[in-house]
Amino acid sequence: MAQSLKEQFAYLESHSTSTQQKAKGVIIAEIAVKARVDVKWEYVIYIQMYGPPVKGQFDPVYLEQIRDGIEDGTIKVPG
């Protein structure tokens, strides 16, 4: 997960169009929204186990392993 975050920060810094000094460090923000979001459990579990996907692409091998685990009951999801 740490490596993924480093890569994401490096990408954002290299693609910044700001003429001001670039920020260093983490900026945390929170937005309260009233909405319903449907997410498949395999993606939630993936992020819990492996962190956010590198460059936004989930590893298909890990996803398949998670799907198999959910199907055979070795990975429990809330019902």
Summary of the structure (lengths in Angstrom):
residues: 79
radius of gyration: 16.7
end to end distance: 27.5
largest distance: 53.3
contacts: 122
relative contact order: 0.15
helix: 49%
strand: 0%
